[in-house]
Amino acid sequence: MELPRIVAVGSGALLELPEICSYLHLKGPGLIITGPHTDDVVGKRILSLLEEEGFQIQTLVSSDSKLEEVDRAEAVAREIEANFLIGAGGGRSIDIAKITSMRTNIPFLSLPTAASHDGICSSQASLTVNGEAVSLPAQSPLSIIADTRIIAQAPARLLAAGCGDIISNYTAILDWRLAHRLRDEELSEYASALSAMTAKMIVERASDIRPGLEESAKIVVKALISSGVAMSIAGSSRPASGSEHKFAHSVNRIAPGRALHGELCGLGTIMMMYLHGKDWRMIKEALIQVGAPTTAGQIGLDAETVVEALVNAHKVRPERYTILDSGLNRVAAARAAEATGVI
């Protein structure tokens, strides 16, 4: 398993970056991969901090989560003979950095500016390939520096989406255990227990999670990192991605760009808990408390899109067995969505 050597979470953690780089014996040149907005939020500060300590640093601003952007980042990294990478920003910048890291065999550091999903720590990346979002193997970060002062200032919707992504571990684990029983798929008890504990922590502390509060940002960031560690232990995204993620990707195939990944996973978790015969009301209440959507209408989806996504979700990653993979017919899909109030 590959785990981060140093994790710094807290107010002003960004200021520890030069010291962390020195401790890890990272020497320039280095390449910062960030986005147009996050370059202003954090990218320029990182550049200044490291240059003041004598590091040779360049910045690459990426505005799209496509494989072509990875090609561009790889070309720049090789051209400047970079010895380390920094993914600074949201999911896009970090995903591009982690794949570039794997391609070039140089370490990367993860500096999230929002707590919107568990990709800040995992060895999986989501990119658009041929117009469709796909999950790709990538490099785990050598270090994670999560400045809660910065993360707390991110839009409230992003924090709520992060909670939805973590809460979805509930059904991911149920699906994993189902695949273990029915398909003899290898199951890691340690990874599944860690993933389940992480989701339970967010549900139990849902009433404490409020936008704009550093303590809330810290709770969610720690949970996201824990979820990423569970995936690293398992060697795959199994502990945090099951039928609810298939539903989310299926929606994006039908109606791309309507909602954030974590928002769709949250909706999917409500319905998948219903299909598993578990306490879907607990999930729904937790999502309401953190400010995440619990109905399709809240994110601009109509009933037909939800039903269509449920019926076709088994076509997403068919090699990953879940409760949806026996094939859900339209009547049963509509019943699940209606019974849980999603439509």
C-alpha positions as CSV (number, residue, x, y, z in Angstrom):
1,M,0.0,0.0,0.0
2,E,1.1,3.6,-0.7
3,L,0.3,6.1,2.1
4,P,1.3,9.8,2.5
5,R,4.4,10.3,4.6
6,I,3.3,13.6,6.1
7,V,-0.2,14.9,6.5
8,A,-0.6,18.5,7.7
9,V,-4.2,19.6,8.5
10,G,-5.0,22.9,10.2
11,S,-5.2,26.6,10.1
12,G,-2.2,28.1,8.2
13,A,-0.9,24.6,7.3
14,L,0.2,26.0,3.9
15,L,3.0,27.9,5.6
16,E,4.5,24.6,6.6
17,L,5.1,23.7,2.9
18,P,8.7,24.7,2.6
19,E,9.6,22.9,5.8
20,I,7.8,19.8,4.6
21,C,9.6,19.9,1.2
22,S,12.9,20.2,3.0
23,Y,12.1,17.3,5.4
24,L,11.2,15.1,2.4
25,H,14.5,16.0,0.7
26,L,12.6,17.5,-2.2
27,K,14.8,19.8,-4.3
28,G,13.9,21.9,-7.4
29,P,13.0,22.3,-10.0
30,G,9.4,21.8,-9.0
31,L,6.1,22.2,-10.9
32,I,2.9,23.5,-9.4
33,I,-0.3,22.3,-11.3
34,T,-3.3,24.5,-10.5
35,G,-6.4,26.1,-12.0
36,P,-7.2,29.6,-13.2
37,H,-9.1,30.5,-10.0
38,T,-7.1,28.4,-7.6
39,D,-3.9,30.0,-8.9
40,D,-5.1,33.3,-7.4
41,V,-6.4,31.5,-4.2
42,V,-3.3,29.5,-3.4
43,G,-1.0,28.9,-6.4
44,K,0.7,32.3,-6.3
45,R,1.2,31.9,-2.6
46,I,2.8,28.5,-3.0
47,L,5.1,29.9,-5.6
48,S,6.2,32.8,-3.4
49,L,6.7,30.6,-0.3
50,L,9.0,28.2,-2.1
51,E,10.9,30.8,-4.1
52,E,11.7,32.6,-0.8
53,E,13.3,29.4,0.4
54,G,15.4,29.1,-2.8
55,F,13.3,26.5,-4.6
56,Q,13.2,26.7,-8.4
57,I,9.5,26.5,-9.2
58,Q,7.2,26.9,-12.2
59,T,3.4,27.0,-12.5
60,L,1.2,25.3,-15.0
61,V,-2.4,26.5,-15.1
62,S,-4.9,23.9,-16.3
63,S,-8.5,24.6,-17.1
64,D,-9.8,21.2,-18.1
65,S,-9.9,17.7,-16.6
66,K,-8.9,16.0,-19.9
67,L,-6.1,13.5,-20.7
68,E,-4.6,16.1,-23.0
69,E,-3.9,18.3,-19.9
70,V,-2.0,15.4,-18.4
71,D,0.0,15.2,-21.6
72,R,0.8,18.9,-21.3
73,A,1.8,18.6,-17.7
74,E,4.0,15.7,-18.4
75,A,5.7,17.5,-21.2
76,V,6.4,20.6,-19.0
77,A,7.6,18.4,-16.1
78,R,10.1,16.6,-18.4
79,E,11.2,19.8,-20.1
80,I,12.2,21.5,-16.8
81,E,13.4,18.2,-15.3
82,A,11.1,18.5,-12.4
83,N,11.9,16.6,-9.2
84,F,8.5,17.0,-7.6
85,L,5.0,18.1,-8.4
86,I,2.4,20.0,-6.4
87,G,-1.4,19.6,-7.2
88,A,-3.0,22.7,-5.8
89,G,-6.7,23.4,-6.0
90,G,-9.8,21.2,-6.5
91,G,-10.1,17.8,-7.9
92,R,-9.0,18.6,-11.4
93,S,-5.6,20.0,-10.5
94,I,-4.9,17.2,-8.1
95,D,-6.0,14.5,-10.5
96,I,-3.8,15.8,-13.3
97,A,-0.8,16.0,-10.8
98,K,-1.3,12.5,-9.6
99,I,-1.4,10.9,-13.0
100,T,1.5,13.1,-14.2
101,S,3.4,11.9,-11.1
102,M,2.8,8.2,-12.0
103,R,3.8,8.8,-15.6
104,T,7.1,10.6,-14.8
105,N,7.9,8.6,-11.6
106,I,8.4,11.7,-9.5
107,P,6.5,12.4,-6.2
108,F,3.6,14.8,-5.9
109,L,2.1,16.8,-3.0
110,S,-1.6,17.3,-2.6
111,L,-2.8,20.8,-1.6
112,P,-6.6,20.9,-1.7
113,T,-8.5,24.2,-1.6
114,A,-11.9,22.5,-1.0
115,A,-13.2,19.4,0.7
116,S,-15.4,18.2,-2.1
117,H,-14.3,14.6,-2.6
118,D,-11.8,11.9,-1.4
119,G,-9.5,12.3,-4.4
120,I,-7.2,14.5,-2.4
121,C,-5.6,11.3,-1.0
122,S,-6.5,8.4,-3.2
123,S,-4.5,6.6,-5.9
124,Q,-7.4,7.0,-8.3
125,A,-8.1,9.9,-10.6
126,S,-11.2,10.9,-12.6
127,L,-10.6,12.5,-16.0
128,T,-12.6,13.0,-19.2
129,V,-11.6,10.5,-21.9
130,N,-13.5,10.6,-25.2
131,G,-16.2,12.7,-23.6
132,E,-16.8,10.4,-20.7
133,A,-15.6,10.6,-17.1
134,V,-13.4,7.6,-16.3
135,S,-11.5,6.4,-13.3
136,L,-7.8,5.9,-13.9
137,P,-5.0,4.5,-11.7
138,A,-2.7,7.2,-10.4
139,Q,0.0,8.0,-7.8
140,S,-0.8,8.5,-4.1
141,P,0.5,11.8,-2.7
142,L,3.8,11.8,-0.8
143,S,2.3,14.5,1.4
144,I,-1.1,16.2,2.0
145,I,-1.2,19.8,3.2
146,A,-4.7,20.9,3.9
147,D,-5.1,24.5,5.1
148,T,-8.4,24.6,6.8
149,R,-8.4,28.4,6.7
150,I,-8.5,28.2,2.9
151,I,-10.8,25.3,2.7
152,A,-13.4,26.9,5.0
153,Q,-13.7,29.8,2.6
154,A,-14.7,27.5,-0.3
155,P,-18.4,27.6,-1.4
156,A,-20.6,25.8,1.0
157,R,-21.8,23.5,-1.8
158,L,-18.4,21.9,-2.1
159,L,-18.2,21.0,1.6
160,A,-21.7,19.4,1.4
161,A,-20.6,17.5,-1.7
162,G,-17.6,16.2,0.2
163,C,-19.9,14.9,2.9
164,G,-22.0,13.2,0.3
165,D,-18.9,11.4,-1.2
166,I,-17.9,10.2,2.3
167,I,-21.4,9.1,3.3
168,S,-21.6,7.0,0.1
169,N,-19.0,4.7,1.8
170,Y,-22.0,3.1,3.5
171,T,-23.4,1.5,0.3
172,A,-19.9,1.0,-1.2
173,I,-19.1,-1.4,1.7
174,L,-22.5,-3.1,1.4
175,D,-21.8,-3.7,-2.3
176,W,-18.3,-4.9,-1.6
177,R,-19.5,-7.5,0.9
178,L,-22.3,-8.5,-1.5
179,A,-19.6,-9.1,-4.2
180,H,-17.6,-11.1,-1.7
181,R,-20.5,-13.4,-0.9
182,L,-21.8,-13.8,-4.4
183,R,-18.7,-13.5,-6.6
184,D,-16.0,-14.5,-4.2
185,E,-14.3,-11.1,-4.6
186,E,-11.4,-10.5,-2.2
187,L,-12.5,-8.3,0.7
188,S,-10.2,-6.4,3.0
189,E,-11.7,-6.3,6.5
190,Y,-9.3,-3.5,7.5
191,A,-10.1,-1.3,4.6
192,S,-13.8,-1.8,4.8
193,A,-13.9,-1.2,8.6
194,L,-11.9,2.1,8.1
195,S,-14.2,3.2,5.3
196,A,-17.3,2.4,7.3
197,M,-16.0,4.2,10.4
198,T,-15.3,7.3,8.3
199,A,-18.8,7.4,6.9
200,K,-20.3,6.9,10.3
201,M,-18.3,9.8,11.7
202,I,-19.7,12.2,9.2
203,V,-23.3,11.0,9.8
204,E,-22.9,11.3,13.6
205,R,-21.3,14.7,13.3
206,A,-23.6,16.0,10.5
207,S,-25.2,18.6,12.8
208,D,-21.8,20.1,13.6
209,I,-20.8,20.6,10.0
210,R,-21.4,24.2,8.9
211,P,-20.0,26.2,6.0
212,G,-17.4,28.8,6.8
213,L,-16.2,27.1,10.0
214,E,-12.7,25.9,10.1
215,E,-13.6,23.1,12.5
216,S,-16.2,21.8,10.0
217,A,-13.6,21.9,7.3
218,K,-11.2,19.9,9.5
219,I,-13.8,17.2,10.2
220,V,-14.5,16.7,6.5
221,V,-10.9,16.9,5.4
222,K,-9.8,14.3,7.9
223,A,-12.7,12.0,6.8
224,L,-11.8,12.4,3.2
225,I,-8.2,11.5,3.9
226,S,-9.2,8.5,5.9
227,S,-11.4,7.4,3.0
228,G,-8.5,7.8,0.7
229,V,-6.3,5.7,3.0
230,A,-8.9,2.9,3.0
231,M,-8.6,2.9,-0.8
232,S,-4.8,2.7,-0.7
233,I,-5.0,-0.2,1.7
234,A,-7.5,-2.0,-0.5
235,G,-5.5,-1.2,-3.6
236,S,-8.6,0.0,-5.4
237,S,-11.5,2.4,-4.9
238,R,-13.8,-0.5,-3.7
239,P,-14.1,0.8,-0.1
240,A,-15.6,4.1,-1.3
241,S,-17.2,3.4,-4.7
242,G,-20.1,1.1,-5.4
243,S,-23.6,1.2,-6.8
244,E,-24.1,4.9,-5.7
245,H,-21.1,5.9,-7.8
246,K,-22.4,3.9,-10.7
247,F,-25.6,5.9,-10.4
248,A,-23.7,9.1,-10.3
249,H,-21.7,8.3,-13.4
250,S,-24.8,7.1,-15.2
251,V,-26.5,10.4,-14.5
252,N,-23.5,12.2,-16.0
253,R,-23.8,10.1,-19.2
254,I,-27.4,11.2,-19.6
255,A,-27.3,14.8,-18.2
256,P,-23.6,15.9,-17.9
257,G,-22.7,18.8,-15.7
258,R,-25.9,19.1,-13.8
259,A,-24.5,18.4,-10.3
260,L,-21.3,17.8,-8.4
261,H,-20.0,14.3,-8.0
262,G,-20.6,14.2,-4.3
263,E,-24.1,15.5,-4.6
264,L,-25.0,12.7,-7.1
265,C,-23.3,10.1,-4.8
266,G,-25.4,11.3,-1.9
267,L,-28.6,10.9,-3.8
268,G,-27.5,7.5,-5.0
269,T,-26.7,6.4,-1.5
270,I,-30.2,7.2,-0.3
271,M,-31.7,4.9,-3.0
272,M,-29.0,2.2,-2.7
273,M,-29.6,1.9,1.1
274,Y,-33.3,1.4,0.3
275,L,-32.4,-1.4,-2.2
276,H,-30.1,-3.0,0.4
277,G,-32.9,-2.8,2.9
278,K,-30.9,-0.6,5.3
279,D,-31.7,2.7,7.0
280,W,-32.0,5.2,4.1
281,R,-33.7,7.7,6.3
282,M,-30.6,8.1,8.4
283,I,-28.6,8.9,5.3
284,K,-31.2,11.4,4.0
285,E,-31.3,13.2,7.4
286,A,-27.5,13.5,7.5
287,L,-27.4,14.9,4.0
288,I,-30.1,17.5,4.9
289,Q,-28.1,18.5,8.0
290,V,-24.9,19.2,6.0
291,G,-26.8,21.1,3.3
292,A,-26.5,18.5,0.5
293,P,-29.4,17.8,-1.9
294,T,-31.8,14.9,-1.2
295,T,-34.1,15.3,-4.1
296,A,-33.5,15.3,-7.9
297,G,-35.3,18.6,-8.3
298,Q,-32.8,20.4,-6.1
299,I,-30.1,19.8,-8.7
300,G,-32.3,20.2,-11.8
301,L,-32.9,16.5,-12.6
302,D,-36.3,15.2,-13.7
303,A,-37.8,11.9,-12.7
304,E,-37.1,10.3,-16.0
305,T,-33.4,11.0,-15.8
306,V,-33.2,9.4,-12.4
307,V,-35.0,6.3,-13.5
308,E,-33.1,6.0,-16.7
309,A,-29.8,6.4,-14.8
310,L,-30.8,3.7,-12.3
311,V,-31.8,1.3,-15.0
312,N,-28.5,1.8,-16.9
313,A,-26.1,2.1,-14.0
314,H,-25.0,-1.5,-14.3
315,K,-23.4,-0.7,-17.6
316,V,-20.9,1.6,-15.7
317,R,-17.8,-0.4,-14.7
318,P,-19.5,-3.8,-15.4
319,E,-16.5,-5.6,-13.8
320,R,-17.5,-4.1,-10.4
321,Y,-20.4,-6.1,-9.0
322,T,-23.0,-4.2,-7.0
323,I,-26.6,-4.6,-6.0
324,L,-27.5,-3.0,-9.4
325,D,-25.8,-5.6,-11.5
326,S,-28.6,-8.1,-11.6
327,G,-30.4,-5.4,-13.6
328,L,-33.0,-3.1,-12.2
329,N,-36.2,-2.7,-14.2
330,R,-38.0,0.6,-14.7
331,V,-40.8,-0.2,-12.2
332,A,-38.4,-1.1,-9.4
333,A,-36.2,1.9,-10.2
334,A,-39.1,4.3,-10.0
335,R,-40.3,2.7,-6.8
336,A,-36.9,3.1,-5.1
337,A,-36.7,6.8,-6.2
338,E,-40.3,7.5,-5.2
339,A,-40.2,5.7,-1.9
340,T,-37.1,7.6,-0.7
341,G,-38.5,10.9,-2.0
342,V,-35.6,11.4,-4.5
343,I,-38.3,12.0,-7.1
